[in-house]
Amino acid sequence: MPDFEKVKENYQPLEVTANFFVLYKDESTWLEGWISLEDSFEEFLSIIQGELEYSWDLQYVDMSDYITFHIDLQDKNKLKEIKNNKELKSVRQLEEIFLVVLHKEIKYRIIENLPVVFEWFMETYDPRAI
């Protein structure tokens, strides 16, 4: 009989990845790609911050200036906010994950009102993959 305690101790959870898109307040500066979706919301934001600082050649990015969402694939126009570990855990369970990180000055919450986000989503999403 297997030693279940040892199995749990050595268990390596599968990596969860997501498509992501970050849009700056000018709505013409963005970053897109794939990202590992960490268990901790704070750790996830830290990774995004590092990507922005590196890609946009900035000394410091204040992640409190950004709001994180995922695209609800049941209602493809809506962005659903992710605010904490519980919501992130729920998103991690999805088969296909599309994250959108918007600067707080951007008020739109429907992707059709964000042309760059809408184009990215339409190019990236394949409904047959689910």
N, C-alpha and C positions, 0 to 999 in steps of 0.2 A: 504494500500500500504506500502511495507517495506521501512524503512529508509535506503537508500543505503549508505549514509555517515557512518552510524553506522555499517552497514555490512562490509564496507571496513575497518573501524577502527578496528574491531574485527576479521578480517580474519587472519587465521593462515595457511600459505602455507604448502602444504604437504612436508614432508621431502624427499629429494632426496638422495639416497644412491648409492654407486659405489663400485665395486670390485677394490682393488688397490694393486699394487706391487711396492716396492721400491728396487732398486738394487744399491749396493755400487760399487765403482770402481774396487774392486778385483774380481767382478762378481761371488763371492761365498757367499757373505753376503747379505741377503735380508730380507724383511719384507713384509708380505701379509695379506690381510684381507678385511673387509668392512669398509667403512668410510662414514660419512654424508658429502654430497657435499654442502658446504656453498655457499651463494650468492656472497661473496667477495673472489676473488682469493687470496688476502693477508691473509684472515682468514683461508682459506683452507690450504695454505702453513704453517701457524702457527700450525694448527692441526697436519699436517704431521711431522713438526719439533718436536713437543711434543712427538709424537709416537716414532720417531727415538731415541730421547734422552732417553726416558723411556726404550724402548725395547733393545737398543744397549748399555745401561748404560753409556751414554756420558754426559758430562757437557754441551756441546753446539754443535749444528749442524748448519752449515752455509748453508741455503737453496739456496743461490746463487751458490753453487757448484752442484746443481741439476737442471734438466730440466724436466718439467711435460708434459706428452703426454696422449692422449687417443687412443685406438685402433679403427681404422675405421672398423666397422663390414661389410661394403660394400667391402672393400679391406683388408682382415684380416692380411695381412703382413705388413701394413703400420702403423707407429706411426705418429699421427698428434699432433704437439706441441700446448700447451695451454699457452699463454703468458699474458693474461689479463682477465678482468672481462667480456668483450664482448664474447670472445671465450669460457670462462667457462659457461656463460649463454646459449650459443648454445649447449654445451655438456650436460648441465642439462636437455635439452629437449629430449634427446635420451631415448629410452625405456630401454636399457640395457647399462651400462657404465662400461668400463674397463680402469682404469687409470694406467699408468706406469710412475714412477719417476726414472730417471736414473742419475747417477753421470755424470758430464760433461766429464770426461775422457773416458767414453764409447761412441764410435763413431757410433756404429751400430744404424740404424733406421728401420730395418726390423726385426720383432720378430724372424724369423727363424734363424737369426744370433746370437740370444741371447738365448741359450738353456734353461736356467732356466725360462726365461719369456715365451718362447714358451710352455714349459711343463705346467706351471701354467695356461696359457690361454687355452690350449687344455683340461685340467682337469676341468676348471671352466666354460667355455662357452658352452651353450646348445642352438644350433640354433633353436630348437623347441620352445624355450621360447618366441621367438619374434613373 
